[in-house]
Amino acid sequence: SSNPSDKYDNLKAVKTPMLPPDSYKGKKVFVTGGGTGLGKAMTRMLSQLGAEVAIVSRSPDVLKSTSEEISGETGNPVHPIPANIRDPEAVKSSVDQFVEICGGLPDVVINNAAANFISPSERLSPNAWRTIVDVVLNGSMYATLEIGKRLIEQQKGANFLTISTPYAALGSPFVTPSGAAKSGLENVTRSLAVEWGRHGLRFNGIAPGAIYTKGAFSRLDPSGKFQKILTDSTPTGRIGEQEEIANLACFLCSDYASWFNGEIVMFDGGQTLQASGMFSSYLKLSKDQWDQAESMIRGTKGS
Ligand code: HXC
């Protein structure tokens, strides 16, 4: 195969936790959308590192089975807290439950819950638009406000992490509600990094490129063909692995990253830069074609 990641060991995914064992011992973590996908992967690694994690999402059954699976593996508590984050009252109650179960406010908050599907925008109803913006932007903000106000009141520091997307910065066709909502969330992340720094609260984000999860790929790549296009258009020749974003999240939310504030880390193997590079299509040129091009360029006389 011609994929660089098949050839070069330094481009392969490392899946074990990077931080020392027990780095999160005594830390309480609130993860929205922690029952599945990237939220589950981050929950698993935090739990491996000793954290007490509460996972918050709509589906009690999914939360229950994920909690049992992960706490069974790690021996550390994972608490299921069912709540639809589109409902501010449910978010408030989830924070009440968190405090009751964990005995205090979180040290780390991961705003991971998302909703998305590809669709030509002319096919979107107002309710389709509202549904996605409600989960991604409003839901994350309800959790941030509910927890942030209480942290400030109690003068307790905490680290917040936003899970964004590479197209939040410049937009993308066919995902206008998600792009708008994630872009708004990045704006909030940077704003609160400044506004609430004096209260001991750090805010950062990760903009992950393609990492396989059923939730995302079933809605964004229904035919399965897009995965190959992404792989082929990534400089290192592969999509990401869930443990890789988990390692980055564990670092950014740890005290090793206490000088990280207001940063959204692009985490996509360079795919976004390759897509935006004006001459990226020249990566396909062979040595002969470059020899030919060079001699034509050198042969140019005058302007
Ligand atoms: C057009 C659609 C649609 C589609 C739903 N709708 N699917 N419109 N095309 N494919 C419309 C519905 O008709 C309805 O509008 C409105 O959206 C709400 O749909 P419901 O099914 O009633 O909502 P709900 O059951 O709450 O489901 C929410 C959902 C679903 C967003 C539609 O996909 C979901 O639960 N997703 C959660 C998981 C997820 O999406 N994960 C991916 C995240 S990936 P009307 O007008 O008919 O009432 C991500 C970043 C990706 O965020 C980055 C990749 C690199």
Residues whose N, C-alpha, C, O or C-beta is under 5 A from the ligand:
A	BS01	HXC	A114 A115 N116 F117 I118 S119 R123 S125 N127 A128 T131 T165 P208 G209 A210 G215 A216
